[in-house]
Structure formats: C-alpha cells, structure tokens
Amino acid sequence: MKLEPYWLASAPRFGSASTEPVAGKVDVAIVGGGFTGLSAALALAKAGASVAVLEAGRVVGEASGRNGGHCNNGLAHDLGGLAASIGIERASALYRAFDAGVDTVEALIAREGIDCDFIRTGKIKLAAKPSHFAKLLKSAELLQATVEPDLVVVKPGEIRGEIGSDGFHGGLVFPHGAHMHMGRFGAGLAEAAARAGAVIQESAPVTGLERLNGQAHRVVTGRGTLEAGQVLLATGASRQGPFSWLRRRIVPVGSFIIATEPLSAELAASIMPTRRTATTTMNIGNYFRLTPDNRLIFGGRARFALSNPASDVKSGEILKARMLELFPQLAATRIDYCWGGLVDMTADRLPRAGERDGLFYATGYSGHGTQMSVHMGQIMARVMGGDVTANPLAGLDWPVVPGHFGPPWFLPFVGMYYKFQDWRS
C-alpha cells in the first residue's frame, strides 16, 4: 500500500515550473498553486496581466490533489436550514454558484483540452438510516421547487439499482454532479496557465508580506522577493506563513481516503452500477466513486486528526473496515493507496472570497472545493480586474473561530460532538 494520493501518483508531474529566482515586479502575485490559484492565474494571464504563482511545495500537492475526486454541485448545507439563517434568495444564489462551478470546470477542460476523464455522472446522497430518508424527502421538496428541478428521489426499495449494499435506505440523485482525475486536471490547468504566460514557482513558500506606500506589495519567499501590484491569497488551510488573519477563521480538518486495486467489471458493477459519485447523510460519513479503471476511491473523516503518515495508516484501516461493512463483496480486494489531506473548514461551512487591506483572498471551501475553487479563481480574476459585482460570496460576515489561534486543539471534541449527533439522528 502506497502512502501517497492516487491522483498525484498516476498523473504526469507539471513540467513547466520556473527554475529562476523569485524576483522583479509583476501585476499579480498569487499565493498557492492549487486549483484556485492556477485558475486565477490562467484567467489573469489571458487578460494580459503579468502573473507569478508562488507555491510552497508542488503544484496541486495539497488539497487540490488529495481529495476524493468529486466535482459536485450542491451546498454542504440543507437548503432549508441555510435559508432560515440567510433567507431563501441568498441561499438559492449560493446554491446556483456551486452549480456554476461545475459548469466552469467543464468549460475550462474543453477550452484548454485537458485530458482528465471528466464525466457528468450525477451524485447520489445516500440515507444512512431510515430516519434520514424522511429528512431527505423534506429537503427534496424545497430543492425541486427552487434550485434543483431535475432532482430524483430514489426510494428505499429502489436503492439496489444505485448501490450494491444493504447499508442505505434511499437517496437523492443530483444529476449535474461529475467526477474527474484530479492530478491530471491540476497538471493540465497549470500547463494552461503557463502557456498563457503565468510564471509558476514551486518550492517558494511565502514568508513575508508588506504593503508598499498603500499600493504595491513586497512578497518575500524562500527563493527570493518580488513586488506585486495585487496579491491573491489562495492558500487554503495553510498552517505556515504570514496568514494569521485567515488561519483564525479556517479550521484545518483531516480527511482520509483509500483506493483499491482495479476491480473486475462485474465486481465494479455490483457495487456502483450507475457509477455516480456518492456521499452519505452521516456527519462523520463517507464519500466514494469508481475510477475509469474500476478502482473504488473511498474516503471520509475517519478520525478527527490531522494528516501524517501514521495518522493516514490508522485512518485507512478504519476506512477499509467501513468499506467492507458496506460492500462485503470486496473482502478479497487489495488496497493500493492510502492518503490524507486537510479540508479548509469555516465555522458555517460556506466559502469566503473578497479583499482585506489590499489583499484579495478566496478560500474556506469546506470540503466542496473542486468546483468552487476553479470557479472562484476565475471570479477573483474578474474582481481584481475591477468587476466588484462578480463575487457571489461578497458580504458574508466572517468572524474568527472562538479559541482558535493555531493548531486546532479542539478537533477531538468536535469529533465527539458529531459522533453523538450521528448516534441520536
């Protein structure tokens, strides 16, 4: 079993990173070489800006290359619950922004000719308990009447047509969801940005930011210093660098994933005949999908801990046990890959994007980052170009997470709370 992301291990590495020192002046410096930063770099460079992308490690080496491979529409929230707090009009607008995110990914792939197995399979949300199906039905009524008219209800007696498991009690199919190969998409996105003229620097961690005369910014990295007219922070759950304002508002939560060996066509069809992406209704639930070569990618918040090799192994064991509970037909199946990553979680699980003290930012995707990170990269390029009305996240208040100043010491307590909620649901 390899302790590395399947997406990165099975994709070509980005080959056009600059080997020159970080120096000079640019119109825009982008901190972070994940999907947000690369998408913004592509759009800005095509608009004629000089762009430098500063990545502490390797391109798409963190959350963008360490996720479950889903590209789904829909919020992390129940639409009715969110509408109760911010109003149905604003909640619906946010939902449609996530829809637009999937469209943005699809259009960008077609426009740039990125080979990444993008397929609109739809997503199924699976009721993990009988009582959860009743809640899904109530949610479906509002969704069908407002933002998701094509939603399909799968009754408990029909669930075997979707999932080859006795562990679920109905579900909802969201037809607009998709999946793709994250590593190949990321490498292709980086190459497209480089072709457009963006300079992409790997192994260039940002260690200092200074405003110059209220206008430009001095950006200090481990490979040199440059001056930028504008700066976009696209760092996600970065735990290092001069980003304390963001860090106090983002909780890095570990998410863990395993990938099986390729399954036979018959075995793959027995577990996921429709080949959709799947998520479950538990707070500490699971998400899974098949790859084109029939590997099952199976993930979840197996443990409320951060990712490291020892933690990934322990989490992988928990995930395999859960996978076999749901799909006992996989008992003889080998696990080829096991990895973890950090989800940049906000307190209300809504992403944030905007400008503060001359620094632009887009982050906090809370586990729904594939589509929204790409979409918000394009959006923030427009905002930085002067179209301040383009940002669908504008105006969202973003207070600090109480008691959060550095490492998330409270994660075990959060895990206990959600386990209790799952038990009583």
ABEGO torsion letter per residue (X at the ends): XBBBBAAAAABBBBAABBABBBBEBBABBBBEABAAAAAAAAAAAAAGBBBBBBBABBBGABAAAABAGBBBBEBABBAAAAAAAAEAAAAAAAAAAAAAAAAAAAAAAAAAGBBAGBBBAEBBBBBABAAAAAAAAAAAAAAAAAABAABBBBBAAAAAAABBBAABBEBBBBAABBBBBAAAAAAAAAAAAAAAGBBBBBGBBBABBBBBGGBBBBBBBAAEBBBBABBBBAAEABABEBAAAAAAABBBBBBBBBBBBBBBAAAAAAABAAGBBBBBABABBBBBBBBAAGBBBBBEBABBBBBBAAAAAAAAAAAAAAAAAABAAAAABBBABBBBBBBBBBAAGBBBBEBBGGBBBBBGAGGAAAAAAAAAAAAAAAAAAGBAAABAABGBBBBBBBGBABBBAAAAAAAAAAAAAAAAX
